[in-house]
């Protein structure tokens, strides 16, 4: 697999450049070495990052790939200029300028997408959702489940916590998560606190062998991580979700982004519309 240094340069956090760049690079059999350089919001910083790119180009056999989201023209021109020895992909110019022509107006060229975050209702909703998800992680609390948007259920270590936090951070979804444990399987029904909120529940499952590997890293040699125990728990959990009419999917080969999008599509399609 080809190795290549990849820079993500932004006058903001660099998340947009990295997300978009990673999506494109995933189409190619290369092994990128990620270098994120956020908050490049001055000429001096731009000159320094170009020097870093050139140093990498001199050291490596191929020029670094540079995904860039810089708004201010004087700063952007330094990175796109002839002195930069990287292969530069100017993402804003590729999309913003054609949109300016189509819409018949100039963009506001605002530096950084989070500059007004403290005044944004959506931002405050995300903060509240994160606090809710942390308070309701792993069944810690059954309070206020009536205001939950989603309640994730599944066996321990199947991906409920990272999915809950992603839903909160990216979409402002109040996501609780609740583990299904052997006592629930013996009773043959959902945990009592969840019964009134069955319609909000979404299940995660996982391949038992993969679950055993994950649990072994946490508690090596334990019954908790034993393959036969993992198989039994997964089978019981899936049977319970079928009985209760709870939609579910396997996290084994899916990214958190894919899982979250499926949950939104099935339970909160309104959150896919902005």
Secondary structure, 3 states (H helix, E strand, C coil): CEEEEEEEEECCCCHHHHHHHHHHHCCCCEEEEEEEECCCCCHHHHHHHHHHHHHHHHHCCCCCEEEEECCCHHHHHHHHCCCCCCEEEEHHHHHHHHHHHHHCCCCCCCCCCCCCHHHCHHHHHHHHHHHHHHHCHHHCCCCCHHHCCEEEEECCCCCHHHHHHHHHHHHCCCEEEEECCHHHHHHCCCCHHHHHHHHHEEEEECCHHHHHHHHHHHCCCCHHHCHHHHHHHHHHHHHHHHHHCCCEEECCCCCHHHHHHHHHHHHCHHHHCC
